[in-house]
Amino acid sequence: RGQVRELFIGPGEWVSTSSMNHWINRYGSVVRTYKQEVVWFSFIEFSASLAISGIQAAETDTYTGCGHKKVFTAIIFFVLLAVEAVVWPHARPRDNVLDFTMLGVQGAAMLLMSVGYYEETTVHWTFDVASDLLMASVVVLLAKVVMDLCSEGYIFFSGRRRTLQDAMFIEKK
């Protein structure tokens, strides 16, 4: 039971017990999954998503341009993976492992797609493999969603949510 609980819950959610630090009430759904000391990592992930969106939105009319876009996207995935491997930002250890897996798979898929674009075709074996890798990433994401639902169910039905919420208003001495 302890190992299963550790897998799904981890060390648990953190709460602010200071009356000066109740920003968690407003932004809790965004930062709650991170360790308290590295909550800034949510900004890094948001920035990476913004950068990827900007890269993919750039128009190009050549296969080489598309290849460059995929390479830049892969670089962002791999840099984010490296930073996450050093920081281990998530409160639940399984979230770190699942994120490593998704970032690595998505980065590899982008590199494979770039090879196809540099060959100046969209009918290339690399696109088939990249498609399978991206589907595998979706399966990992689905597993994460199921585990998160189980975690939230446990936290709610075991009464931990109420205990954590009550702790928010107790001042530390």
C-alpha positions in Angstrom: 0.0 0.0 0.0 2.8 2.5 0.8 4.5 2.0 -2.5 1.3 2.4 -4.5 0.4 5.5 -2.5 3.9 6.9 -3.1 3.5 6.3 -6.8 0.2 8.1 -7.1 0.5 10.7 -4.4 4.2 11.3 -3.9 5.1 13.4 -0.9 1.7 15.0 -1.2 0.5 18.5 -2.1 2.0 21.5 -0.5 0.0 24.4 0.9 0.9 27.9 2.0 0.5 28.3 5.7 1.5 32.0 5.7 -1.1 34.7 5.6 1.3 36.6 3.3 1.6 33.9 0.8 -2.0 33.0 -0.3 -1.3 33.4 -4.0 -1.7 29.6 -4.1 -5.5 30.2 -3.8 -5.6 31.8 -7.2 -2.8 29.9 -9.0 -3.0 26.6 -7.2 -4.2 24.5 -10.2 -1.1 25.6 -12.2 1.6 25.3 -9.5 0.3 22.6 -7.2 2.0 19.8 -9.1 5.4 21.3 -8.7 7.7 21.1 -5.6 7.3 24.3 -3.7 11.0 25.3 -4.0 10.9 25.0 -7.8 7.4 26.4 -8.6 9.2 28.8 -11.0 9.5 25.8 -13.4 5.9 26.3 -14.4 7.2 29.6 -16.1 9.9 27.6 -17.9 7.3 25.1 -19.3 4.9 27.9 -20.3 7.8 29.7 -22.1 8.8 26.5 -23.9 5.2 26.1 -25.1 5.1 29.7 -26.2 8.4 29.3 -28.1 7.2 26.1 -29.8 3.9 27.8 -30.8 5.8 30.7 -32.3 8.2 28.4 -34.2 5.3 26.3 -35.6 3.3 29.4 -36.6 6.1 30.8 -38.7 5.2 30.4 -42.4 7.6 28.6 -44.8 7.1 27.4 -48.3 10.0 25.0 -48.5 10.8 21.6 -47.2 14.0 22.9 -45.7 12.1 25.5 -43.8 9.8 22.9 -42.4 12.9 20.8 -41.4 14.4 23.8 -39.6 11.1 24.3 -37.7 11.2 20.7 -36.6 14.8 20.8 -35.5 14.2 24.0 -33.5 11.2 22.4 -31.8 13.3 19.2 -31.0 16.0 21.4 -29.5 13.4 23.0 -27.2 12.1 19.6 -26.2 15.6 18.3 -25.4 16.6 21.4 -23.5 13.4 21.2 -21.4 14.2 17.5 -20.8 17.7 18.4 -19.7 16.5 21.1 -17.3 13.8 18.9 -15.9 16.3 16.0 -15.4 18.4 18.4 -13.3 15.6 20.1 -11.3 13.1 17.2 -10.9 10.4 19.9 -10.5 7.3 17.8 -9.9 6.0 16.8 -6.5 5.1 13.4 -7.6 8.1 11.4 -8.9 6.0 9.6 -11.5 5.2 13.0 -13.1 8.9 13.6 -13.6 9.4 10.2 -15.3 6.4 10.5 -17.5 7.5 14.0 -18.5 11.0 12.8 -19.4 9.4 10.1 -21.5 7.0 12.4 -23.3 9.7 15.1 -24.0 12.2 12.5 -25.2 9.7 10.8 -27.5 8.4 14.1 -28.9 11.9 15.5 -29.5 12.9 12.3 -31.3 9.7 12.5 -33.4 10.6 16.1 -34.4 14.1 15.1 -35.4 12.8 12.2 -37.6 10.3 14.5 -39.3 13.1 17.0 -40.0 15.0 14.2 -41.8 12.0 13.6 -44.0 11.6 17.3 -44.8 15.3 17.6 -45.6 14.9 14.8 -48.1 12.3 17.1 -49.6 9.4 14.7 -49.4 6.5 14.0 -47.0 6.4 10.4 -48.1 9.4 9.1 -46.1 9.7 6.3 -43.6 10.7 8.8 -40.9 7.2 10.3 -41.0 5.7 6.8 -40.3 8.1 6.3 -37.3 7.5 9.9 -36.1 3.7 9.3 -36.2 4.1 6.2 -34.1 6.3 8.0 -31.6 3.8 10.8 -31.3 1.0 8.3 -30.8 3.1 6.6 -28.0 3.5 10.1 -26.4 -0.3 10.4 -26.4 -0.6 7.0 -24.7 1.9 8.2 -22.0 -0.2 11.3 -21.6 -3.3 9.2 -21.2 -1.6 7.1 -18.6 -0.7 10.3 -16.7 -4.3 11.5 -16.9 -5.6 8.2 -15.5 -3.0 8.3 -12.7 -3.9 11.9 -11.9 -7.6 11.0 -11.7 -6.8 8.1 -9.3 -4.6 10.5 -7.2 -7.3 13.1 -7.0 -9.9 10.5 -6.1 -7.7 9.2 -3.3 -6.9 12.7 -2.0 -10.6 13.6 -2.0 -12.1 10.3 -0.6 -9.4 9.9 2.1 -10.1 13.3 3.5 -6.7 14.7 2.7 -8.1 17.5 0.6 -10.0 18.9 3.6 -7.0 18.5 5.9 -4.8 20.3 3.4 -7.3 23.1 2.9 -7.7 23.5 6.7 -3.9 23.7 7.0 -3.8 26.7 4.7 -5.3 29.0 7.4 -3.1 27.9 10.3 -0.3 30.3 10.9 3.2 28.9 11.4 4.7 30.0 14.7 
